[in-house]
Amino acid sequence: MRRLSQLLVLALVSTGVTLGVGAQSAQAADCSGNLINRTLAKTSSGVTVGELVVYYNSSTGKNCARFNHLGPAYGVKSTTYVWLTVCASGTAPDVCRNGEVDDSIGDFAYYAGPVYVYAPNNCVRATGNLMYQGSQVRASTPVKIGC
């Protein structure tokens, strides 16, 4: 029996089939550039159910954000939201007044977004959330990122 198990694993690996034990972090394939922030969304009991990812593409000057479902929320349709803004110039270090904003909201099973803002040489801020078992679970970037 052990030999059969080893052969099965070898066959799966050689054909490129993989077996996962849980949902992996969804790659923000729609966002190009460099990842500048990743913030996990956890329930009050500490269960990770989502992640907010923010990218910056220096060749286009655009930031991109997406909120991905993870763990037990992956594949489960629920109200999911992502919001991204350019911080207006001249704001205090601990404040981000909204400039250009893009957002996405809907009943999604895997992610909300991507959303984009044009922000070369500017700070941005992002927030994402989802409804999980009747409660809103949120992830936000620090006040300003990508400065």
N, C-alpha and C positions, 0 to 999 in steps of 0.2 A: 504494500500500500504506500509506503514511504517513497519507493522508487517511482510509482505512478504519479504521485504528487510532484516529485522533482521533474519528471518528464513534462507534465502539464505546465508547470511554471516556465520551463525552458521553451516550450512551444509558444506560449503566450508572449514571452519576451522576444523571441526570434521573429514573430509576426508583427510586432509593434503594438500589441494589445496590452494595456495596463489595467490593473484593478486598483481602485482607490478606496480608502477607508472613509473618506468624507469629501465634501466639496472643497476644492482648492480655491485660493484667491483668484478671482477672475481678472485676467489681464485686460487692461483698458485698451483693447486693440483699436478702438476708434480714436484714441488720443495718441498723438505722436510727440516726440521730444523726450525730455528727461523728467523722470519722476522727481518732484520737489517736495511732496508731502504725502504721507499715508497715515490716516488716523482711523483707528478701529472704533466701531460702534458696539457697545456692550450693554446688555440688560442690567438692571439693578442687582441681579444675582451673579453677574460676571460672565454671562454667556455671550460670546462674540457672534453677532448676527449680520454685521455689515462692515464695510470699509469705505472711506472717502479717499479717493486718489486725485491728486492734482499734478498735472504735467506742464512744462514750459518748453515751447519749440522756438529756439533762438532764430531759426531761419525764417519763420513766419511772424514772430512777435506775439504769438497767441498762447494763452494759457487754456488748458482744457481740464474739466473736472467730471468725475463720474462717481456715483454711489453704487457699489456692488453688494448684492446679498451674499452672505457667507453662512457656513454651518447649517443650523436647522432652518434658517430662512431661505436658503438657496433653493430656487425652483418653486417657491411658494409665493403666489401672487398676493401682493399687498400694496397699499398706498406707499409710494416711494418718491422721494424728492431730492433734487440736488440744485444748488444755487451757487453762482460764482460771480464775484464783482471785482472791478478794478477799484483800488483805494484812491480817492481823489487826492491830488497833490496838495501839499501844505497841511495835511492833517497831523496831529500830534502823534508821537511814536506809539502810544497805546490806543489809538483810535483809527478806525477805517470808515470814513464817510463813503457812501456808495457813489461810484461813478457808473460806468457802463455795467449792466447786469444781464446775465443770461440764466435761465432756470428751466427745469423740466420736472413735471409732476404727473403721476398716473398710477394705474394699477399694474405693476410690473412684477415679474417672477425672478428676474436676474439682475437688473440694474436700471437706474435712472440716468439719463444723459446719453451721450456726452453733451456738455455745454461748453461754450467758448467765449472768451473775451480777448480783445486785442490789448495787450498790456506791456509793450516793450519798455524796459526801464521803469516799471511801476510795480508797486506791491499789489497783491490780490488777497482776497479772503473767500473761503468756501464753507458751505454747510451742507450736510446731507442727513436724511433720516428716513426711517420706515416704521410702519405700524407692525408690531410683533406681539401677538397674543394680547391684543387690546391696549398696548402701551406704545407710545412713541419713543423710539430709540434713536439717538442723535450722535453725530460726529461732526466736529468743527475744527477747522485749522486754527492755529494761533491767530491773534488779531491780524497780523500781516505776515505774508510769506512771499518769497520770490523777489525781495527788494534788492 
